[in-house]
Amino acid sequence: MNNAAVWGLMVAVFVACFVEMVEATTIVMAMGFTRSWRSSVIGTLAALAALAVFTIAAGYALANWLEPAVLKLVIGTLLLIFGLQWLRKAIYRSSGRKAIHDEDKIYRDEVAAAKAAGEAQPGLDMFAFMVCFKGVFLEGLEVVFIVLTFGLSARAHTTGAGGLDPLWYATFGALAAVIIVLVIAIIARKPLSMIPENTLKYGVALLLVSFGTYWSVGGLGAFFGEPEGIKWPGADLAIIATLVVTFLLSRLLISGSRKPTAAFAPKATPAATTDGASR
């Protein structure tokens, strides 16, 4: 991979995993401050162990059972579907048709649920354990999905090339996101609402759709006797072109989906009195 592709891969994975880690950290902090830090940490570690097993199994299966073109098609399509879901939500948020993601509100809801569950159990508090396990595992699955799809697709794209395995670059990006979020959380000791999460989600959605389009189209070569996949004009530069097109289309959709403001809202028809005169 050339330097531009390497940095593009790492930045895309970093930003995507950063957003997921912020959400998982909010859940763990709510349980830790409200019920039990010990149980919250144990639940988090158990989720990470389960994710490690899942990552190894899924990564091995995808990397060894599919030829490069098929791998691009499968992973690129999954990435495209996943990214379109994120982009749809980002468009709704930007157009005012969906509430923005609010970590403070999520934290308050989690704290309220923790308090409603009663007193924390001595020893291992199962409520805190299960909430943290579920939250970290579900958010972590998205991180694993992003790392595997970006890393393995990039590997298939550079089959036969030298240098470090692209999967390692994706892993480095994810680890950097995890470490930075943890450091910020330890320093702040409160929900990470200061992070522009909605903007980051919009950016991640654009990246997922762009890379997903690039790799899924390349994977169509599996149907045309191209085991390495179809080559895009301009090679990796096509990713930038796809990103620009995706951004412009999303802005058009946001503009067309905005709710009408009060100034342009239709005026209400005056109510009529019993004798026909308007009030």
C-alpha positions as CSV (number, residue, x, y, z in Angstrom):
1,M,0.0,0.0,0.0
2,N,1.2,3.5,-0.7
3,N,1.5,6.1,2.1
4,A,-1.7,7.8,1.2
5,A,-3.7,4.6,1.3
6,V,-2.1,3.6,4.6
7,W,-3.0,6.9,6.3
8,G,-6.5,6.8,4.8
9,L,-7.1,3.3,6.2
10,M,-5.8,4.2,9.6
11,V,-7.7,7.5,9.8
12,A,-11.0,5.9,8.7
13,V,-10.7,3.1,11.3
14,F,-9.5,5.5,14.0
15,V,-12.5,7.8,13.6
16,A,-15.0,5.0,13.3
17,C,-13.7,3.2,16.4
18,F,-13.4,6.5,18.3
19,V,-17.1,7.1,18.0
20,E,-18.0,3.5,19.1
21,M,-15.6,3.8,22.1
22,V,-17.2,7.0,23.3
23,E,-20.6,5.3,23.4
24,A,-19.3,2.3,25.3
25,T,-17.4,4.4,27.8
26,T,-20.6,6.4,28.6
27,I,-22.3,3.1,29.6
28,V,-19.3,1.9,31.7
29,M,-19.0,5.2,33.5
30,A,-22.7,5.3,34.4
31,M,-22.5,1.9,35.9
32,G,-19.2,2.5,37.7
33,F,-20.2,5.8,39.3
34,T,-23.7,4.6,40.2
35,R,-23.3,1.0,41.2
36,S,-19.9,-0.8,41.2
37,W,-16.6,0.0,39.5
38,R,-15.3,-3.5,40.1
39,S,-18.3,-5.2,38.5
40,S,-18.3,-2.7,35.6
41,V,-14.6,-3.4,34.9
42,I,-15.1,-7.2,35.1
43,G,-18.0,-6.9,32.7
44,T,-15.9,-4.8,30.3
45,L,-13.0,-7.3,30.4
46,A,-15.3,-10.2,29.8
47,A,-16.8,-8.5,26.8
48,L,-13.3,-7.7,25.4
49,A,-12.3,-11.4,25.9
50,A,-15.4,-12.5,24.0
51,L,-14.7,-10.0,21.3
52,A,-11.1,-11.3,21.0
53,V,-12.3,-14.9,20.4
54,F,-14.9,-13.7,17.8
55,T,-12.3,-11.5,16.0
56,I,-9.9,-14.4,15.7
57,A,-12.5,-16.8,14.4
58,A,-14.2,-14.4,12.0
59,G,-10.9,-13.0,10.8
60,Y,-9.5,-16.5,10.1
61,A,-12.6,-17.6,8.2
62,L,-12.8,-14.5,6.0
63,A,-9.1,-14.4,5.3
64,N,-8.7,-18.1,4.4
65,W,-12.0,-19.2,2.8
66,L,-12.6,-16.5,0.2
67,E,-10.5,-15.5,-2.8
68,P,-9.5,-11.7,-3.0
69,A,-12.3,-10.7,-5.4
70,V,-15.0,-12.5,-3.5
71,L,-13.6,-11.1,-0.2
72,K,-13.8,-7.6,-1.6
73,L,-17.4,-8.1,-2.8
74,V,-18.7,-9.6,0.5
75,I,-16.9,-7.2,2.9
76,G,-17.4,-4.2,0.6
77,T,-21.1,-4.9,0.4
78,L,-21.5,-5.3,4.2
79,L,-19.5,-2.2,4.7
80,L,-21.7,-0.3,2.2
81,I,-24.9,-1.5,3.9
82,F,-23.5,-0.6,7.3
83,G,-22.4,2.8,6.1
84,L,-25.7,3.6,4.5
85,Q,-27.5,3.0,7.8
86,W,-25.1,5.5,9.5
87,L,-25.5,8.0,6.6
88,R,-29.3,7.8,6.7
89,K,-29.2,8.7,10.5
90,A,-26.7,11.4,9.9
91,I,-28.9,13.0,7.2
92,Y,-31.9,12.8,9.4
93,R,-30.0,14.5,12.3
94,S,-28.6,17.2,10.0
95,S,-32.0,17.9,8.5
96,G,-33.7,18.1,11.9
97,R,-35.8,15.0,11.5
98,K,-34.0,13.0,14.1
99,A,-32.7,14.0,17.6
100,I,-29.0,14.5,17.7
101,H,-26.9,11.9,19.7
102,D,-26.6,13.3,23.2
103,E,-24.1,11.5,25.5
104,D,-25.3,13.5,28.6
105,K,-28.8,12.2,28.0
106,I,-27.6,8.7,27.5
107,Y,-25.6,8.9,30.7
108,R,-28.6,10.2,32.6
109,D,-30.8,7.4,31.3
110,E,-28.2,4.7,32.2
111,V,-27.9,6.2,35.7
112,A,-31.7,6.3,36.2
113,A,-31.8,2.6,35.1
114,A,-29.0,1.7,37.5
115,K,-30.8,3.4,40.4
116,A,-34.1,1.8,39.5
117,A,-32.5,-1.6,39.7
118,G,-32.1,-1.2,43.5
119,E,-29.0,-1.4,45.7
120,A,-25.8,-2.7,44.3
121,Q,-25.1,-6.4,45.2
122,P,-22.1,-7.1,47.4
123,G,-19.3,-8.8,45.5
124,L,-20.1,-9.1,41.8
125,D,-23.1,-6.8,41.0
126,M,-24.8,-8.6,38.2
127,F,-26.7,-5.6,36.9
128,A,-23.6,-3.5,36.4
129,F,-21.7,-6.6,35.0
130,M,-24.4,-7.4,32.4
131,V,-25.1,-3.8,31.3
132,C,-21.3,-3.2,30.8
133,F,-20.8,-6.6,29.1
134,K,-23.7,-6.0,26.7
135,G,-22.8,-2.4,26.0
136,V,-19.1,-3.0,25.4
137,F,-19.8,-6.2,23.4
138,L,-22.3,-4.6,21.1
139,E,-20.3,-1.5,20.5
140,G,-17.2,-3.6,20.2
141,L,-18.8,-5.8,17.5
142,E,-19.0,-2.7,15.4
143,V,-15.3,-1.9,16.1
144,V,-14.4,-5.5,15.1
145,F,-16.5,-5.3,12.0
146,I,-14.8,-2.0,11.0
147,V,-11.3,-3.3,11.6
148,L,-11.9,-6.6,9.8
149,T,-13.6,-5.1,6.8
150,F,-11.1,-2.3,6.3
151,G,-8.1,-4.4,7.0
152,L,-9.0,-7.5,5.0
153,S,-10.4,-5.5,2.1
154,A,-7.2,-3.5,1.9
155,R,-5.2,-6.8,2.1
156,A,-7.2,-8.2,-0.8
157,H,-6.6,-4.9,-2.7
158,T,-2.8,-5.3,-2.2
159,T,-2.4,-9.0,-2.8
160,G,1.2,-9.8,-3.5
161,A,2.5,-6.4,-2.4
162,G,5.2,-6.1,0.2
163,G,5.2,-4.3,3.5
164,L,3.1,-4.6,6.7
165,D,-0.2,-6.4,6.5
166,P,-3.0,-3.8,6.1
167,L,-4.9,-5.6,8.9
168,W,-2.2,-4.4,11.3
169,Y,-2.7,-0.8,10.1
170,A,-6.4,-1.1,10.9
171,T,-5.6,-2.6,14.3
172,F,-3.3,0.2,15.1
173,G,-5.9,2.8,14.2
174,A,-8.5,1.0,16.5
175,L,-6.0,0.7,19.4
176,A,-5.1,4.4,19.1
177,A,-8.9,5.3,19.3
178,V,-9.3,3.0,22.4
179,I,-6.3,4.5,24.2
180,I,-7.2,8.1,23.5
181,V,-10.9,7.7,24.6
182,L,-9.8,6.0,27.8
183,V,-7.3,8.7,28.6
184,I,-9.9,11.5,28.0
185,A,-12.4,9.6,30.1
186,I,-10.0,9.2,33.0
187,I,-9.1,12.9,32.9
188,A,-12.6,14.2,32.5
189,R,-14.4,11.7,34.8
190,K,-17.7,12.6,33.1
191,P,-19.6,11.8,29.9
192,L,-17.6,12.8,26.9
193,S,-20.2,15.1,25.6
194,M,-17.6,17.7,24.6
195,I,-16.6,15.5,21.7
196,P,-18.5,16.5,18.5
197,E,-19.9,13.0,18.1
198,N,-22.7,13.8,15.6
199,T,-20.1,15.4,13.3
200,L,-17.8,12.4,13.6
201,K,-20.7,10.0,12.9
202,Y,-21.5,11.9,9.7
203,G,-17.8,11.8,8.7
204,V,-17.6,8.0,9.5
205,A,-20.7,7.4,7.5
206,L,-19.2,9.1,4.4
207,L,-16.0,7.0,4.8
208,L,-17.9,3.7,5.2
209,V,-20.0,4.3,2.2
210,S,-17.0,5.5,0.1
211,F,-14.8,2.5,1.0
212,G,-17.7,0.1,0.8
213,T,-18.6,1.3,-2.8
214,Y,-14.9,1.2,-3.8
215,W,-14.4,-2.4,-2.6
216,S,-17.8,-3.8,-3.5
217,V,-17.5,-2.6,-7.1
218,G,-14.0,-3.9,-7.3
219,G,-15.2,-7.3,-6.0
220,L,-17.6,-7.6,-9.0
221,G,-14.6,-8.9,-10.9
222,A,-15.5,-12.3,-9.3
223,F,-18.3,-12.6,-11.9
224,F,-16.0,-11.7,-14.8
225,G,-13.1,-14.0,-14.3
226,E,-11.0,-11.4,-12.4
227,P,-9.8,-13.2,-9.2
228,E,-8.1,-10.1,-8.0
229,G,-11.1,-7.9,-8.7
230,I,-11.8,-5.0,-11.0
231,K,-9.3,-2.2,-11.1
232,W,-10.7,1.4,-10.6
233,P,-9.4,4.2,-12.8
234,G,-6.9,6.1,-10.8
235,A,-6.4,3.2,-8.4
236,D,-6.7,4.5,-4.7
237,L,-7.5,8.1,-5.9
238,A,-10.9,6.7,-6.9
239,I,-11.7,6.5,-3.1
240,I,-11.3,10.3,-2.8
241,A,-13.6,10.8,-5.9
242,T,-16.1,8.5,-4.4
243,L,-15.9,10.3,-1.0
244,V,-16.5,13.7,-2.7
245,V,-19.5,12.4,-4.7
246,T,-21.0,10.8,-1.5
247,F,-20.6,14.0,0.4
248,L,-22.3,16.1,-2.3
249,L,-25.2,13.7,-2.6
250,S,-25.6,13.7,1.2
251,R,-25.7,17.5,1.3
252,L,-28.4,17.5,-1.4
253,L,-30.4,15.0,0.6
254,I,-30.0,17.1,3.8
255,S,-31.1,20.2,2.0
256,G,-34.2,18.5,0.5
257,S,-35.1,16.8,3.8
258,R,-35.0,19.8,6.1
259,K,-38.2,20.6,8.0
260,P,-39.9,23.8,6.9
261,T,-39.1,26.7,9.2
262,A,-41.8,28.9,10.8
263,A,-41.2,31.6,8.2
264,F,-42.1,29.3,5.4
265,A,-44.7,27.2,7.1
266,P,-48.2,27.4,5.6
267,K,-50.5,29.8,7.5
268,A,-53.4,28.4,9.4
269,T,-56.9,29.1,7.9
270,P,-58.8,31.5,10.3
271,A,-61.5,29.7,12.2
272,A,-65.0,30.8,11.2
273,T,-67.7,32.0,13.7
274,T,-71.2,30.7,13.7
275,D,-72.4,33.6,11.6
276,G,-69.7,33.0,9.0
277,A,-67.4,35.9,10.0
278,S,-63.7,35.0,10.7
279,R,-62.5,35.5,14.3
